Amino acid sequence: MAGLQDLAVRLAEILDIPEAEALKLTNLAQPVILIESIIGIPTTRVPGLIGGPASGGHRISAEAALKGHVQLFNPAGSGVNVHVDRVIAGLLTAGLMRVTRFDTGLTTDSDVSEWADFRRTGSPVGQLRRQTNAANLGTPIGRLNVLGTTSFVIDFDHLILGEGNGVVLLADTVNVEISAYWFWREVQN
């Protein structure tokens, strides 16, 4: 019974339901584990976790003579650390994609209709932002050669954005559309 009780506690946290109700759902253990492995968001208890995981996608269209940048940004004064789990990203044409640290919010908030928030309460603090620019913005972290119209996953493995920090993906060639779908968790400072 102890194993089922532990599972019920975990399900209650994931689904934001009372433990007694979660105990009735313990036969869903395999689907929960499958969901955890597919989306890659740990469902174990994280001290200070606010509401649960969040995710959101955005893109910036190709623009002549400019490079597209997309960003996950944790604004100053947010009161949380943003734990970036992974991003699914792609370019519309083959090219080089760079990952940079850029601690200033890009100029444009992404459309909130592109968001998918798994949490049952509250709103994400992390912001999805975008901008085109003639030069690369930020301090380089890495780069990837991308085949055209191919999406790929970058697993950040413990990338934490403190207040006022951001991570950017950018097309290293002008006039290329870039898209990104981020997965993250927010933990109270």
N, C-alpha and C positions, 0 to 999 in steps of 0.2 A: 504493500500500500504506500510505503514511503516514496517509491519511484513515481507512482501516479500522482501523489500529492505535490512532489517537486515539479512534475510536468504541468499540473494544474496551476501552480503559482506562475510558472513561465508563460503559459497560455493567457492567464488573466492579465499579465503585464503587456503582452503583445497585442491582445485584442481589446484591452481596456474594459474588461468586464469583471464582475465579482468572482472570487476564487471558486465558490460553490458552483457557479454556472460553468466555469472552465473545467471543473472536475468531470462534468458530464460530457465534455468534448475531448477527453483524453484519447479517444480512438482516432483523433485527427493528428496524432503525433507525426506520422510520416508526411502528410501534406505540409505541416508547419516546417519540418526540417527541409523539405523540398523547396519551399518558398525561400527559406533562409539561404539555401545554396544557390538558387537561381539569381536572386537580387543581390546577394552578397552583403546583406546588412545583418550584422550579428543581432540575434534576438535575446542574448544574455543580458543580465542586468548591468547597467552602466551607471555608477554613482553620478547623480546630478543630471541624468538624461531628461530632457524636457519633452514630454509628449510622445516621443518616438521618432522614427526616421522621416526624412523629407527627401523629395527629389523634384527635379524640374528640368525641362528642356528648353533650348532656345537656339536661334540661328541668326546669322547676319548675312545678307545677300551680297553677292559680288558687286564691287564698285570699282570703276576704272581708276587706275593709278593709286588705289588704296588697298591696304591689307585689312582683312577682317579679324576682329578680336572678340572672344566671348569669355566671360569671367564669372566665377563664384566668389562673392565678396562678403566678408563679415564686417559690418560697419562699426566704427568706433562707438563706444558706449552701449553696445548690444547686451553686455552682461553674460555672454556665452562664448565658448570656443566652438568653432565649427570643425567637426571631424569629417574630413572628406574621405569617403570610402572608395569611390571609383567614378569614372565618367565614360560614357559611350560617345565617341566622337567620330566625325568624318569630314572630308572635304568633297566638294562636288566634282573636282578634277584631281588628277594625280599631282602630288607635290609634297613639300616639306611642311610639317606642322611643328610648331615650337610650343613648349610649355614654359611659362615664365611666372615669376612672383612679381606681382604689381600691387602695391599697398595703397592705391588710390582707386576709388570706384570709377569704372568706365562711365562715359557720359550718358548712356541711355539705359533705363530700366527695361528689361525684357517684358513683353506682354504677359500679364498674370494668367491669361487663358492657357498659356503653355505649361503652367505648373501642375504638378501632381503631388499632393502632400498626403502622406500615409497617416499622419497624426489625426487623432479624433478631436483634439482640442488645440486651440491656439493657432498661430500662423508662424511660418518659418521666419527666422531672423536673417538667415543667409539670403543674399540678393543675387539674382541673375542679371548681369549687365552686359552691354555690348557696345562696340564702337569700331569705326574704321579709322585708320591712321596711315600716313605715308611710311612711318618707321615702325619697327618693332617696339612695343611697350613692355617694360619690365626687365627683371634680371633673369637670364636664362637658367632653367632647371634641366631641360632636356629637349630632344627633338626626335621626330619620327618621320620616316619616308612613308607616304600614304599612297596607296593605289587609288585611282579615281573611283568614286561612288562606292567605296568600301568603308564600312563602319568598323571600329575596333574599340577595345576596352583598355583603359589605363587604370590599373589597380594601384592606388596611391599608398596603401598600407601605412596607415597612421599619419597621414598629412593633417596637421592641425592648424587651422587659421585662427589666430588670436584676434582680438578686437582691432579693427583697422587693417587687417591683412586680406589679400586676395590672390587667387591663382588664375592665370589666363591661358587659354589656348589660342593660338593665332596661326593663320595661313601665312607662310613665309613668302608667298608670291602675291602680287596684286591681282585684283579682279577675280577672286576665288571665294565661293560661298563656303562657310564653315558652320557646322552644327554640333551641339553638345547636349547630352542628357546626364546631369549630375545626380549622384546619390550621396547624402550626408546625414550626420546626426548633430544635434546641438546639445552641448553639455554646459551646465551652469558653471560660471567661474568660481 
